[in-house]
């Protein structure tokens, strides 16, 4: 008989985690860490295998699923904070670490001591990336390096980057001029093509990459064609210093004119200059243009100091609640006083209300790309990913958290975490986040309460009508006294005064009664505060109040209440209810929920598959065929998930329902797919037998994949439920 202590400890961790992985240090008391790891490895294997199985489902495609986070393998002795990746993800530039050198002067210098000069130098490296969607690391090759160029920006069409020389050019003519530098385009092969000259500072690249804007040595606005040709020079409409701000949506160069009175100038390529006086403004800088270049967030200074404002045809204050990032062509992300997110159109003022929340009033926006925003909650020290199009937000389990981010195309980012640089794919990250389930059906009962029911689980309970409930794995449910939207840990850490209740019908293969299902361990840091034999729904039950040593924050949830009761309709399940914290002022409501539990005959398990045997085989072996494998034997059997677990001795899942109808497909041959973790077809392993567990009745979800040295005997022991 398997000892249930480890399962209880693991269950507690999984109950708190919900759908969010927590750091190990916060997951379990140290004395139970060994037991926790055993089950966590099991769950991690299931999650990874699910990705493997999903990768196989794309018949006719050899592409592996895109990994959400991939480490960029950089050359040694570079500065990670200088990495910039091209919009298409094919190239990158990075600067080498500073190298200090010394030069000795004339030994006959005054005083008889030779002066020593210290100089620091760095090189700009052009890297070629080798994208691989299934790899956890992306290797890079050095294409070439430059000692005399500095990076200015990527061309949007993937044809290379704009560079400026590091050494000033000799002055031309007799008139005093400002320093100028050579301007070049560097191709993906490292070839350099000289375009013209311009002052130092950032060159402004037009949206289509056809023009560069800057200033010449006489402080005139210039436009340099990237395809080659003559530089266009525009004489200033007003005297005084200028500052380049970028290109607007009408392909005009936008500059700030510091001659009194301060004004904004828009210079068209035909030389037409439109001037807009800006009364009271002393300076404009750091323009962040909207995706359609019809507006810009800009740092403006006046007699009240510096602040972010919005530049359209005029200069205006930020709309109420607007955040410093673009969420659409010319829409800003916004946050209401209640924490609800939304968007605001800076051209029309139209607003869109979202359901996703941003609880902190002071988020630190890292970057946005195509409707995805990565931001930091510095109070909680946790990064978030917001998807505006689908109205959702999630915390990112990244440790250490990102310090900086560069947006790429398609919701992808380059994120820097200490000395590590990663490629982050928002869509791939969301693919691994289970969708938020719809609430279970309810019916009206006592005033102020509703009855929640699960027909397949054969149970129902009463909860306060304004509490929040969703289904949980294995015919369970979660109920919270608070709105979990936007909260960390998927809302499983109750706020002060709140309470979280979770019920699950755990597997009980040994058909133990409640008194035998759980036996508390006799270990330090583990205390039984209360234990009673009670009756729930007419069935004998056990109630425990257990305190465990936890880190400071999680210690606030101790002790935890547990109830164990067995449904008369399931002899191989145990209904486990837990609630945190036991000291909640809402404990009476929790006990009322438990007391209201009622059992009823469950709906029968449907044994008719929606996926045929042949379809399951084709789905499981698609990636093998696409890799050119030779399959010499393949078989599939229709079973319940618990029957596969029992036969394969793979342990017990806390996520997949044991009565789920699944196909188990086993194949043998040469050159079979070996699983994820490296480039497809490039594995050093030779796999001869592999198996997959696939759902037989979508939208059920399950995915298990594995390899074996020989045809598994456990497969032959399975009873096929499909007579066809």
C-alpha positions as CSV (number, residue, x, y, z in Angstrom):
1,X,0.0,0.0,0.0
2,X,1.4,3.3,-1.0
3,X,2.1,5.7,1.8
4,X,-0.3,8.7,1.4
5,X,1.9,11.2,3.4
6,X,3.9,12.3,0.4
7,X,0.7,12.6,-1.7
8,X,-0.8,14.8,0.9
9,X,2.2,17.1,1.0
10,X,2.3,17.2,-2.8
11,X,-1.4,17.8,-2.9
12,X,-1.0,20.8,-0.6
13,X,1.6,22.3,-2.8
14,X,-0.4,21.7,-6.0
15,X,-3.5,23.1,-4.4
16,X,-1.8,26.3,-3.6
17,X,-0.1,26.5,-6.9
18,X,-3.2,25.9,-9.0
19,X,-2.1,26.7,-12.5
20,X,1.0,28.6,-11.5
21,X,4.4,27.1,-10.7
22,X,5.9,28.6,-7.5
23,X,9.5,28.8,-6.4
24,X,10.6,25.7,-4.6
25,X,11.4,27.7,-1.5
26,X,7.8,28.7,-1.1
27,X,6.2,25.5,-2.1
28,X,6.9,23.1,0.8
29,X,8.3,22.7,4.2
30,X,11.9,21.6,4.1
31,X,11.4,18.4,5.9
32,X,9.1,17.2,3.1
33,X,11.1,18.5,0.3
34,X,12.1,15.0,-0.8
35,X,8.5,13.9,-1.1
36,X,7.6,17.0,-2.9
37,X,10.3,16.6,-5.5
38,X,9.2,13.1,-6.3
39,X,5.7,14.2,-7.3
40,X,6.9,17.5,-8.8
41,X,9.2,15.6,-11.2
42,X,6.2,13.5,-12.1
43,X,4.1,16.6,-12.9
44,X,6.9,18.3,-14.8
45,X,7.4,15.2,-16.9
46,X,3.7,15.2,-17.7
47,X,3.7,18.8,-18.7
48,X,6.8,18.3,-20.9
49,X,5.3,15.2,-22.4
50,X,2.1,17.1,-23.1
51,X,4.1,19.5,-25.2
52,X,5.8,16.6,-27.0
53,X,2.4,15.0,-27.7
54,X,1.0,18.3,-29.0
55,X,4.0,18.7,-31.2
56,X,3.0,15.4,-32.8
57,X,-0.5,16.5,-33.5
58,X,0.4,18.7,-36.5
59,X,0.2,16.1,-39.2
60,X,2.2,17.1,-42.2
61,X,4.4,19.5,-40.3
62,X,7.9,18.8,-39.0
63,X,8.1,22.0,-36.9
64,X,8.4,21.6,-33.1
65,X,6.3,23.8,-30.9
66,X,8.0,27.1,-30.3
67,X,9.7,27.3,-26.9
68,X,8.4,30.3,-24.9
69,X,11.9,31.1,-23.5
70,X,15.2,30.5,-25.3
71,X,18.6,31.4,-24.0
72,X,20.7,33.4,-26.6
73,X,24.2,31.9,-26.5
74,X,26.5,34.8,-26.9
75,X,30.2,34.9,-27.6
76,X,32.5,35.3,-24.5
77,X,33.6,38.7,-23.2
78,X,30.7,40.7,-24.4
79,X,28.4,43.1,-22.6
80,X,24.9,41.5,-22.5
81,X,23.2,44.8,-21.9
82,X,24.3,46.0,-25.4
83,X,22.5,43.2,-27.3
84,X,20.1,44.3,-30.0
85,X,18.3,41.7,-32.1
86,X,16.9,42.4,-35.6
87,X,13.1,42.6,-35.9
88,X,13.0,39.2,-37.8
89,X,15.2,37.5,-35.2
90,X,17.9,36.5,-37.7
91,X,20.7,38.8,-36.6
92,X,22.0,40.6,-33.5
93,X,24.7,43.1,-32.6
94,X,26.6,43.2,-29.3
95,X,29.6,45.2,-28.0
96,X,32.6,43.5,-26.5
97,X,33.8,44.2,-23.0
98,X,35.9,47.3,-22.6
99,X,39.6,46.6,-23.1
100,X,42.0,49.0,-21.4
101,X,45.4,49.7,-22.9
102,X,48.2,51.8,-21.8
103,X,50.6,54.0,-23.8
104,X,53.9,55.3,-22.5
105,X,55.0,58.8,-23.4
106,X,58.4,60.4,-24.0
107,X,60.9,59.2,-21.3
108,X,62.6,62.6,-21.6
109,X,59.4,64.4,-20.5
110,X,59.6,67.1,-17.9
111,X,60.5,65.7,-14.5
112,X,62.1,62.6,-16.1
113,X,59.0,60.5,-15.7
114,X,57.3,59.1,-18.8
115,X,53.5,60.0,-18.8
116,X,51.1,57.0,-19.1
117,X,47.9,57.3,-21.1
118,X,45.0,54.9,-20.5
119,X,42.6,54.2,-23.3
120,X,39.5,51.9,-23.4
121,X,38.2,50.3,-26.5
122,X,35.3,48.0,-27.6
123,X,34.3,46.3,-30.8
124,X,30.9,45.9,-32.3
125,X,30.1,42.3,-33.2
126,X,27.5,41.3,-35.9
127,X,26.0,37.9,-35.0
128,X,24.0,35.4,-37.0
129,X,21.4,33.6,-35.0
130,X,20.3,30.0,-35.7
131,X,16.6,29.9,-34.8
132,X,15.2,26.5,-33.7
133,X,11.7,26.6,-32.3
134,X,12.2,23.5,-30.1
135,X,15.6,24.3,-28.7
136,X,16.2,25.8,-25.3
137,X,19.3,27.6,-26.5
138,X,19.9,29.6,-29.7
139,X,23.5,29.5,-30.9
140,X,25.1,32.4,-32.6
141,X,28.0,32.8,-35.0
142,X,30.2,35.9,-35.3
143,X,29.8,37.3,-38.9
144,X,32.3,40.0,-38.4
145,X,33.4,42.8,-36.0
146,X,34.0,46.5,-36.3
147,X,36.3,48.7,-34.3
148,X,35.2,51.9,-35.9
149,X,31.4,51.7,-36.0
150,X,28.6,52.2,-33.5
151,X,25.1,50.7,-33.8
152,X,22.3,53.1,-34.6
153,X,19.3,50.9,-35.5
154,X,17.9,48.1,-37.5
155,X,16.3,48.5,-40.9
156,X,12.8,47.2,-40.7
157,X,13.1,45.1,-43.9
158,X,15.8,42.7,-42.7
159,X,18.5,44.1,-45.0
160,X,20.9,45.0,-42.2
161,X,21.5,47.9,-39.7
162,X,22.5,51.5,-39.7
163,X,25.9,52.4,-38.3
164,X,27.8,55.6,-37.5
165,X,31.5,55.9,-37.4
166,X,33.1,56.3,-34.0
167,X,35.7,58.8,-35.2
168,X,34.8,62.3,-36.4
169,X,35.5,63.2,-40.0
170,X,38.0,66.0,-40.9
171,X,36.2,69.3,-41.3
172,X,35.4,70.4,-44.9
173,X,35.9,74.0,-46.1
174,X,36.9,77.0,-43.9
175,X,33.6,77.5,-42.1
176,X,33.4,76.2,-38.6
177,X,31.2,73.1,-38.4
178,X,29.9,70.7,-35.8
179,X,31.6,67.3,-35.8
180,X,30.3,64.8,-38.3
181,X,30.7,61.1,-38.7
182,X,30.3,58.6,-41.5
183,X,26.9,56.9,-42.0
184,X,26.8,53.3,-43.3
185,X,24.5,50.4,-43.9
186,X,25.9,47.0,-42.8
187,X,24.4,44.0,-44.6
188,X,23.6,40.6,-43.1
189,X,26.9,39.4,-44.5
190,X,28.9,42.2,-42.8
191,X,29.5,44.2,-46.0
192,X,29.6,47.9,-45.3
193,X,28.1,50.5,-47.7
194,X,28.8,54.2,-47.1
195,X,25.8,56.4,-47.4
196,X,26.8,59.9,-46.2
197,X,27.8,62.0,-43.2
198,X,25.8,63.3,-40.3
199,X,26.3,64.7,-36.8
200,X,26.7,62.4,-33.9
201,X,23.6,61.1,-32.0
202,X,20.9,58.7,-32.9
203,X,19.9,58.6,-36.6
204,X,16.1,58.5,-37.2
205,X,15.0,55.7,-39.4
206,X,11.8,56.1,-41.4
207,X,9.0,53.6,-40.8
208,X,9.7,51.9,-44.2
209,X,13.5,52.0,-43.8
210,X,13.9,54.1,-46.9
211,X,15.3,57.2,-45.3
212,X,17.6,58.3,-42.4
213,X,17.1,61.7,-40.8
214,X,19.7,63.7,-38.9
215,X,21.8,66.9,-39.1
216,X,24.8,67.9,-41.2
217,X,27.8,69.9,-39.9
218,X,26.0,73.2,-40.5
219,X,23.0,72.0,-38.3
220,X,20.7,71.6,-41.3
221,X,18.1,68.9,-41.4
222,X,19.1,66.2,-43.8
223,X,17.5,63.0,-45.2
224,X,19.8,60.2,-46.4
225,X,18.3,57.6,-48.8
226,X,19.2,54.1,-47.6
227,X,19.1,52.8,-51.2
228,X,21.9,55.2,-52.1
229,X,21.8,58.5,-53.8
230,X,22.2,62.2,-52.9
231,X,21.5,63.4,-49.4
232,X,18.7,66.0,-49.2
233,X,19.5,69.1,-47.2
234,X,16.8,71.4,-45.8
235,X,17.8,74.8,-44.7
236,X,16.4,75.7,-41.2
237,X,13.2,77.7,-41.2
238,X,14.3,79.3,-37.9
239,X,17.7,79.8,-36.4
240,X,18.8,78.1,-33.2
241,X,19.5,74.5,-32.0
242,X,17.4,71.6,-33.3
243,X,16.6,68.2,-31.9
244,X,15.5,65.3,-34.1
245,X,12.4,63.4,-32.8
246,X,11.7,61.0,-35.7
247,X,9.3,60.5,-38.6
248,X,5.5,61.0,-38.5
249,X,2.9,59.1,-40.4
250,X,3.1,61.5,-43.3
251,X,6.8,60.7,-43.9
252,X,7.9,64.0,-42.4
253,X,11.0,64.6,-40.2
254,X,9.9,65.9,-36.9
255,X,12.3,68.2,-35.1
256,X,12.2,70.4,-32.1
257,X,13.4,74.0,-32.7
258,X,14.8,75.6,-29.6
259,X,14.8,79.2,-30.9
260,X,12.4,81.4,-28.9
261,X,9.5,80.8,-29.0
262,X,9.9,77.1,-28.8
263,X,8.3,75.3,-31.8
264,X,7.8,71.9,-33.5
265,X,8.8,71.6,-37.1
266,X,7.8,68.9,-39.6
267,X,10.0,68.8,-42.6
268,X,8.6,67.0,-45.7
269,X,10.9,65.4,-48.2
270,X,10.0,68.1,-50.8
271,X,11.3,70.7,-48.3
272,X,8.0,72.0,-47.1
273,X,8.2,72.9,-43.4
274,X,5.2,73.1,-41.1
275,X,5.9,74.9,-37.8
276,X,3.7,74.6,-34.7
277,X,4.5,77.0,-31.8
278,X,4.5,75.3,-28.4
279,X,4.0,78.0,-25.8
280,X,5.6,77.3,-22.4
281,X,7.6,74.3,-23.6
282,X,11.4,74.3,-23.0
283,X,12.4,71.0,-24.5
284,X,11.2,67.8,-26.2
285,X,13.1,64.5,-26.3
286,X,12.8,60.7,-26.3
287,X,9.9,60.3,-28.7
288,X,8.3,56.8,-28.7
289,X,6.2,56.7,-31.8
290,X,3.0,54.7,-32.1
291,X,3.0,51.7,-34.5
292,X,1.3,53.8,-37.2
293,X,3.5,56.9,-36.5
294,X,0.4,59.1,-36.1
295,X,1.3,59.9,-32.5
296,X,4.2,59.8,-30.1
297,X,4.8,59.6,-26.4
298,X,7.4,62.3,-25.7
299,X,9.2,63.7,-22.7
300,X,8.4,67.4,-22.5
301,X,9.9,69.9,-20.1
302,X,8.2,73.1,-19.0
303,X,8.2,75.3,-15.8
304,X,6.7,72.3,-13.9
305,X,9.5,70.0,-14.8
306,X,9.7,66.9,-17.1
307,X,6.7,64.7,-17.8
308,X,5.4,62.4,-20.5
309,X,2.9,64.0,-23.0
310,X,1.2,62.9,-26.2
311,X,2.2,64.4,-29.5
312,X,-0.3,64.2,-32.4
313,X,-1.0,67.3,-34.5
314,X,-0.8,69.1,-31.1
315,X,0.9,68.4,-27.8
316,X,-1.5,67.3,-25.0
317,X,-1.4,65.7,-21.6
318,X,-1.6,61.9,-21.2
319,X,-5.3,60.8,-21.1
320,X,-6.5,59.9,-17.6
321,X,-5.1,56.5,-16.5
322,X,-3.0,56.1,-19.6
323,X,0.3,54.2,-19.2
324,X,3.6,54.9,-21.0
325,X,3.2,52.2,-23.7
326,X,1.4,51.6,-27.0
327,X,-1.2,48.8,-27.1
328,X,-2.5,49.4,-30.7
329,X,-1.8,51.4,-33.8
330,X,-2.4,54.6,-31.8
331,X,-4.0,53.3,-28.6
332,X,-2.3,53.5,-25.2
333,X,-2.7,50.9,-22.5
334,X,-4.6,52.4,-19.5
335,X,-5.4,51.5,-15.9
336,X,-8.5,52.5,-14.0
337,X,-8.5,53.3,-10.3
338,X,-10.0,49.9,-9.7
339,X,-7.0,48.2,-11.4
340,X,-9.0,47.2,-14.5
341,X,-7.0,47.6,-17.7
342,X,-8.2,49.2,-20.9
343,X,-7.0,51.1,-23.9
344,X,-7.5,54.7,-25.0
345,X,-7.3,56.0,-28.6
346,X,-5.2,59.2,-28.5
347,X,-6.7,60.5,-31.7
348,X,-10.4,60.1,-30.9
349,X,-10.4,59.6,-27.1
350,X,-12.4,56.3,-27.5
351,X,-11.8,53.8,-24.7
352,X,-12.1,50.0,-24.5
353,X,-12.6,48.4,-21.2
354,X,-10.9,45.1,-20.4
355,X,-11.5,42.6,-17.6
356,X,-7.8,41.9,-17.0
357,X,-6.3,43.7,-14.0
358,X,-3.1,45.4,-13.0
359,X,-3.2,45.6,-9.3
360,X,-0.2,47.8,-8.7
361,X,-0.7,51.5,-9.4
362,X,2.9,52.0,-10.3
363,X,3.8,49.4,-12.9
364,X,7.2,49.5,-14.6
365,X,6.6,48.9,-18.4
366,X,9.5,47.1,-20.0
367,X,8.3,46.8,-23.6
368,X,5.3,46.2,-25.8
369,X,5.0,44.3,-29.1
370,X,1.9,43.8,-31.2
371,X,-0.6,44.0,-28.3
372,X,1.6,42.1,-25.8
373,X,3.2,44.1,-22.9
374,X,5.8,42.9,-20.4
375,X,5.7,44.9,-17.2
376,X,7.1,44.6,-13.6
377,X,5.2,44.8,-10.4
378,X,8.1,46.1,-8.4
379,X,6.2,46.0,-5.1
380,X,5.7,42.2,-5.5
381,X,8.9,41.8,-7.5
382,X,7.1,39.8,-10.2
383,X,6.9,40.3,-14.0
384,X,3.6,40.1,-15.9
385,X,2.6,39.5,-19.5
386,X,-0.6,41.3,-20.6
387,X,-2.3,40.2,-23.8
388,X,-4.6,43.1,-24.8
389,X,-6.2,41.4,-27.8
390,X,-7.4,38.5,-25.7
391,X,-8.0,40.5,-22.5
392,X,-5.8,38.4,-20.2
393,X,-2.8,38.8,-17.9
394,X,-0.5,36.4,-16.2
395,X,2.6,36.4,-14.0
396,X,5.8,35.2,-15.5
397,X,7.6,32.6,-13.5
398,X,11.0,34.0,-14.4
399,X,13.7,34.0,-11.7
400,X,15.6,36.3,-11.8
401,X,13.0,38.6,-13.3
402,X,13.7,40.6,-16.5
403,X,15.5,43.9,-16.0
404,X,15.1,45.1,-19.6
405,X,13.3,44.2,-22.8
406,X,13.5,45.0,-26.5
407,X,10.4,44.4,-28.6
408,X,10.6,42.3,-31.8
409,X,7.9,41.6,-34.3
410,X,4.9,39.4,-33.6
411,X,4.8,39.7,-29.8
412,X,8.4,38.5,-29.3
413,X,10.9,40.2,-27.0
414,X,14.6,40.1,-26.1
415,X,14.8,40.2,-22.4
416,X,17.8,40.7,-20.2
417,X,18.1,39.0,-16.9
418,X,21.4,39.7,-15.2
419,X,24.1,38.3,-17.5
420,X,21.6,36.2,-19.5
421,X,19.8,37.3,-22.6
422,X,16.7,35.4,-23.7
423,X,14.3,35.3,-26.6
424,X,10.8,35.4,-25.3
425,X,7.7,34.4,-27.4
426,X,4.4,35.7,-25.9
427,X,2.2,33.4,-27.9
428,X,4.2,30.4,-27.0
429,X,4.1,31.4,-23.3
430,X,0.3,31.7,-23.4
431,X,0.1,28.3,-25.1
432,X,1.4,26.7,-22.0
433,X,-1.0,28.5,-19.7
434,X,-4.2,26.5,-19.2
435,X,-7.3,28.6,-20.2
436,X,-9.4,29.9,-17.3
437,X,-12.3,27.5,-17.0
438,X,-15.9,28.7,-17.0
439,X,-17.7,28.5,-13.7
440,X,-19.7,25.3,-12.9
441,X,-23.5,25.4,-13.3
442,X,-25.4,26.7,-10.3
443,X,-28.9,26.7,-9.0
444,X,-30.7,29.0,-6.6
445,X,-31.3,27.6,-3.1
446,X,-31.1,29.4,0.2
447,X,-31.3,33.2,0.1
448,X,-27.8,34.6,-0.6
449,X,-26.4,31.2,-1.7
450,X,-26.2,29.2,-4.9
451,X,-25.7,25.4,-5.3
452,X,-22.7,24.4,-7.5
453,X,-22.9,21.0,-9.0
454,X,-20.8,18.6,-11.1
455,X,-22.9,15.9,-12.6
456,X,-19.9,13.7,-13.7
457,X,-18.5,13.9,-10.2
458,X,-21.8,13.3,-8.6
459,X,-21.6,16.1,-6.0
460,X,-23.0,19.6,-5.2
461,X,-22.3,22.2,-2.6
462,X,-23.8,25.6,-1.5
463,X,-21.6,28.7,-1.7
464,X,-22.2,32.4,-1.1
465,X,-23.7,33.8,-4.3
466,X,-21.1,36.5,-4.7
467,X,-18.1,34.3,-4.2
468,X,-15.9,33.3,-7.2
469,X,-15.9,29.6,-8.3
470,X,-14.3,27.7,-11.1
471,X,-13.9,23.9,-11.7
472,X,-10.6,22.2,-10.7
473,X,-9.0,19.0,-12.1
474,X,-10.4,15.6,-11.3
475,X,-14.1,16.7,-10.8
476,X,-13.1,19.4,-8.3
477,X,-13.8,23.1,-7.8
478,X,-12.2,26.2,-6.3
479,X,-14.1,28.9,-4.6
480,X,-12.7,32.2,-3.3
481,X,-14.3,34.9,-1.3
482,X,-12.4,37.5,-3.4
483,X,-12.0,38.3,-7.1
484,X,-8.7,36.5,-8.1
485,X,-8.4,38.4,-11.4
486,X,-4.9,39.8,-11.9
487,X,-3.6,38.4,-8.6
488,X,-0.3,36.7,-8.2
489,X,-0.2,32.9,-7.8
490,X,-3.5,32.7,-9.8
491,X,-5.3,34.1,-6.9
492,X,-4.5,31.2,-4.6
493,X,-2.9,33.4,-1.9
494,X,-5.9,35.0,-0.1
495,X,-5.7,38.7,0.7
496,X,-6.3,39.7,4.4
497,X,-9.8,38.6,5.4
498,X,-10.2,36.4,2.4
499,X,-10.4,32.6,2.2
500,X,-9.6,30.0,-0.5
501,X,-11.3,26.6,-0.7
502,X,-10.4,23.8,-3.0
503,X,-12.1,20.4,-3.5
504,X,-10.7,17.5,-5.6
505,X,-11.7,13.9,-6.1
506,X,-8.3,12.4,-5.7
507,X,-7.4,8.9,-6.8
508,X,-7.8,6.2,-4.2
509,X,-6.8,3.0,-6.0
510,X,-6.4,1.0,-2.7
511,X,-10.0,1.9,-1.8
512,X,-9.1,3.2,1.6
513,X,-11.5,4.8,4.0
514,X,-10.9,8.4,5.1
515,X,-9.2,7.3,8.3
516,X,-6.6,5.3,6.4
517,X,-6.2,7.6,3.4
518,X,-4.1,10.2,5.3
519,X,-1.7,9.5,8.1
520,X,0.2,12.6,9.3
521,X,4.0,12.3,9.4
522,X,5.8,12.6,12.6
523,X,8.3,15.3,11.6
524,X,9.6,18.6,13.0
525,X,7.9,21.7,11.7
526,X,4.6,19.8,11.4
527,X,1.9,20.1,14.0
528,X,-1.7,18.8,14.3
529,X,-3.8,21.5,15.8
530,X,-7.1,19.6,15.6
531,X,-8.4,16.2,14.4
532,X,-12.0,15.1,14.5
533,X,-14.2,12.3,13.1
534,X,-17.2,14.0,11.5
535,X,-20.0,13.1,9.2
536,X,-20.4,14.8,5.8
537,X,-23.2,14.1,3.4
538,X,-24.1,11.1,5.6
539,X,-20.6,9.6,5.2
540,X,-17.9,9.1,7.8
541,X,-15.2,11.8,7.3
542,X,-12.0,13.0,8.9
543,X,-11.2,16.7,9.6
544,X,-7.7,17.9,10.3
545,X,-6.2,21.3,11.1
546,X,-2.5,21.1,10.3
547,X,0.2,23.7,10.8
548,X,3.5,23.5,8.8
549,X,6.5,25.7,9.0
550,X,6.5,28.0,6.1
551,X,8.4,31.2,4.9
552,X,7.1,34.3,6.5
553,X,4.5,35.3,3.9
554,X,3.1,31.8,3.4
555,X,3.1,31.3,7.2
556,X,0.2,33.7,7.3
557,X,-1.9,30.9,5.7
558,X,-1.3,28.4,8.4
559,X,-2.8,26.3,9.8
560,X,-4.7,24.6,6.9
561,X,-8.0,22.9,7.2
562,X,-8.5,19.5,5.5
563,X,-11.6,17.3,5.2
564,X,-11.5,13.7,3.8
565,X,-14.7,11.9,2.8
566,X,-15.5,9.2,0.2
567,X,-18.5,9.3,-2.1
568,X,-20.7,6.2,-2.0
569,X,-20.6,6.2,-5.8
570,X,-16.7,6.2,-6.2
571,X,-14.8,3.6,-4.2
572,X,-11.6,4.5,-5.9
573,X,-11.8,8.2,-5.2
574,X,-11.4,10.4,-2.1
575,X,-13.0,13.8,-1.8
576,X,-10.3,16.1,-0.4
577,X,-11.3,19.6,0.7
578,X,-8.8,22.1,2.0
579,X,-9.2,25.7,3.0
580,X,-6.7,28.5,3.9
581,X,-6.3,30.2,6.2
582,X,-7.9,28.3,9.1
583,X,-8.0,31.5,11.1
584,X,-10.0,33.4,8.4
585,X,-13.0,35.4,9.8
586,X,-14.9,33.5,7.1
587,X,-14.3,30.1,8.6
588,X,-18.0,29.7,9.4
589,X,-18.8,30.1,5.7
590,X,-16.2,27.5,4.9
591,X,-17.7,25.0,7.3
592,X,-21.1,25.7,5.9
593,X,-19.8,24.9,2.4
594,X,-18.4,21.6,3.6
595,X,-21.6,20.7,5.5
596,X,-23.7,21.4,2.4
597,X,-21.9,18.8,0.3
598,X,-24.3,16.3,-1.2
599,X,-23.6,13.2,-3.3
600,X,-25.7,11.8,-6.1
601,X,-25.3,9.2,-8.8
602,X,-22.7,10.5,-11.4
603,X,-23.3,10.5,-15.1
604,X,-21.7,7.4,-16.6
605,X,-18.3,7.6,-18.2
606,X,-18.7,7.8,-22.0
607,X,-16.7,5.0,-23.6
608,X,-17.3,6.0,-27.2
609,X,-14.3,7.7,-28.7
610,X,-14.5,10.8,-30.9
611,X,-11.1,10.0,-32.4
612,X,-10.8,6.8,-34.2
613,X,-8.0,4.3,-33.8
614,X,-6.5,5.2,-37.2
615,X,-6.7,8.9,-36.4
616,X,-4.9,8.4,-33.1
617,X,-2.1,6.4,-34.9
618,X,-1.8,9.1,-37.6
619,X,-1.6,11.8,-35.0
620,X,0.9,10.0,-32.8
621,X,3.2,9.0,-35.7
622,X,3.0,12.1,-37.8
623,X,6.2,13.6,-36.6
624,X,8.0,10.3,-37.0
625,X,7.0,10.1,-40.6
626,X,8.0,13.7,-41.2
627,X,11.4,13.0,-39.8
628,X,11.8,10.1,-42.2
629,X,11.5,7.4,-39.6
630,X,10.9,3.8,-40.5
631,X,8.0,2.3,-38.4
632,X,8.0,-1.5,-38.3
633,X,5.1,-1.9,-35.8
634,X,2.4,0.3,-34.4
635,X,-0.6,-0.5,-32.2
636,X,-3.2,1.6,-30.4
637,X,-5.5,0.7,-27.5
638,X,-8.5,2.6,-26.0
639,X,-8.3,2.6,-22.2
640,X,-9.2,4.8,-19.2
641,X,-6.3,6.9,-18.1
642,X,-6.1,5.2,-14.7
643,X,-5.7,1.8,-16.5
644,X,-2.7,3.1,-18.3
645,X,-1.2,4.6,-15.1
646,X,-1.8,1.3,-13.3
647,X,-0.3,-0.9,-16.1
648,X,2.7,1.3,-16.8
649,X,3.4,1.9,-13.0
650,X,3.9,5.6,-13.8
651,X,2.5,6.9,-10.6
652,X,-0.7,9.0,-10.1
653,X,-1.6,12.3,-11.7
654,X,-3.0,15.2,-9.7
655,X,-4.1,16.9,-12.9
656,X,-5.6,14.3,-15.4
657,X,-8.9,12.7,-14.6
658,X,-8.4,9.0,-14.0
659,X,-11.6,8.2,-15.9
660,X,-10.6,10.1,-19.0
661,X,-10.9,8.0,-22.2
662,X,-7.5,7.9,-24.0
663,X,-5.7,6.2,-26.8
664,X,-2.3,4.7,-25.9
665,X,-0.2,4.4,-29.1
666,X,3.0,2.4,-29.2
667,X,5.3,2.2,-32.2
668,X,8.7,0.6,-33.0
669,X,11.1,1.3,-35.7
670,X,14.3,3.2,-36.6
671,X,14.9,7.0,-36.4
672,X,11.8,7.7,-34.3
673,X,11.2,11.1,-32.7
674,X,13.0,11.1,-29.3
675,X,11.2,14.0,-27.7
676,X,11.9,17.7,-27.3
677,X,15.0,19.4,-25.9
678,X,17.1,19.8,-29.0
679,X,16.8,20.3,-32.8
680,X,14.5,17.9,-34.5
681,X,16.3,15.3,-36.4
682,X,19.6,16.3,-34.7
683,X,19.4,14.1,-31.6
684,X,22.4,12.0,-30.7
685,X,20.0,9.3,-29.3
686,X,18.6,6.6,-31.5
687,X,15.0,5.8,-30.5
688,X,13.5,2.4,-31.4
689,X,10.3,2.4,-29.3
690,X,8.1,5.3,-28.2
691,X,4.6,5.7,-26.9
692,X,2.0,8.5,-26.7
693,X,-1.2,8.9,-24.6
694,X,-3.7,11.1,-26.4
695,X,-7.3,12.2,-25.6
696,X,-10.0,10.1,-27.3
697,X,-12.7,12.6,-26.7
698,X,-11.6,16.2,-27.4
699,X,-11.7,18.8,-25.9
700,X,-10.4,16.6,-23.1
701,X,-6.7,17.4,-22.7
702,X,-3.9,15.0,-22.0
703,X,-0.5,14.5,-23.4
704,X,2.1,11.9,-22.4
705,X,5.1,10.9,-24.5
706,X,8.0,8.6,-23.7
707,X,10.6,6.3,-25.2
708,X,11.5,2.8,-24.1
709,X,14.4,0.4,-25.0
710,X,12.0,-2.4,-26.0
711,X,8.3,-3.0,-26.7
712,X,6.5,-2.5,-23.4
713,X,5.0,-5.5,-21.7
714,X,2.5,-3.3,-19.9
715,X,0.9,-2.4,-23.2
716,X,0.1,-6.0,-24.0
717,X,-1.6,-6.2,-20.6
718,X,-4.0,-3.4,-21.3
719,X,-7.6,-4.3,-22.2
720,X,-8.8,-2.5,-25.4
721,X,-12.2,-0.9,-24.8
722,X,-12.7,-0.4,-28.6
723,X,-14.1,-3.5,-30.2
724,X,-13.5,-2.2,-33.7
